[in-house]
Amino acid sequence: MTVQVGKTTATMGKIALDAPIFDPPAFRLTDEQAAIITGARELGQTVFASRAAAYDRDATFPTENYKDLHRTGLLGISIPKKHGGLGADYQTYALAAAEIGRYCGATALTWNMHVCSTLWSGPLADDLDMDASVRAEHERRRAIHYKRIVDDGAIYSQPFSEGGAAAAGGVAFGTEAKPVKGGWIVNGKKIFASLSGHADYYGVLCTEIAEGQTSSRRNTLYLAIPAKASGVSVVGDWDPLGMRGTVSRTLLFKDAFVEEDAALMPRGVYFQAALRWPHMFLTLSPTYMGLAQAAYDFTVRYLRGEVPGTPPVKRRMYPTKQIAVAQMQIKLEQIKTIWFQAVSEARANPSKEQVLRAYASQYSVMEGANELAALAIRTCGGQAMLKSLALERIYRDSRCGSLMLPWTAELCLDRIGREALYEAGETDD
């Protein structure tokens, strides 16, 4: 069983905790929100930070961190309280994930894939339309998944990409599920599948195709396929620039049988969510909000001569360094402001303005984190490029964000420009 978030290690009390990225009184957070977010920051600073370099160096999955996430209750952060979770809403999860990303980007990013299985099937699904019988069946099924996480520490992933336009929402997913008695037979492939070989269940988005039907985005299913199911395999190497601890290899499904209770959402609900709950695709951004803060934190400490492993030499007296820190502070505050507003607006049926702000927030965080990391390296100087220091890893991890579907930096710009200039259904004809 998990326990409530709180003091996480015996080292607590021996170090000064970092200030929160979002101060609870200033950002009008509740006491319950503040407690969950503080627990995430404690765990990140006192445990995850010291392990991050090894996961990055060896491109190994942060297995030990997931045991701690389970122990502290954070593995079930968005599972409803009645099912044994912490009951965190979208905003609370996003703020907690930013604190984790501040100390280990790979842990935060993979944790997002896990949490989305509960966030999408939980608070998000509760906002969507289902008749009474469908909702009752969904409640029964999600309780099965939640129990695995809360009681056993089961890890869920969320493989999305297939190498085509499906992950961007342009076409139906190429991974297909054929309905059979008692469930589905799944065939297909997912690339850049984070947690490959380490998740207990793969939350796979696939297209249900019955005999004689053609592919349609409307028929997208969200299925939790057991990692040990026959026909499931992990192939390929993983040696990327950054986010090395995500272990995002390729998943193959060859005639893999999945039972009906594997459904994380009822038929048609994912398609409804993609249309009505667009902020569901903003959940990659908290990791990069944390990395943006981490780049700033490192720079201030380095210039004050306070970074462990470096000589206690102060460099803060130089005007060029002071100006650079001022520029970083301004950039960071701009990112924080638009991002906090966007995650606070997450809901069903947002306004056009809110959707445009979500795109702008995604772009600002994903590009801004790397801009801050690059400025941090220039400001701190050559020693900051050493792999023995965290900034080099922060820079590499932060470069990955703008490439991630479904809202890459390029797609965000495209959608902002198009949707600002056209109303729904409007053409130039």
Helices and strands as residue ranges (DSSP letters): H 31-43, I 44-48, H 49-58, H 63-71, G 74-76, G 81-83, H 90-101, H 105-119, I 120-124, H 125-126, H 132-152, E 156-157, G 166-168, E 176-180, E 183-193, E 201-208, G 217-219, E 220-226, E 232-235, G 244-246, E 249-259, G 260-262, H 269-276, G 278-282, H 285-303, H 319-344, H 352-380, G 382-385, H 390-399, G 401-403, H 409-421
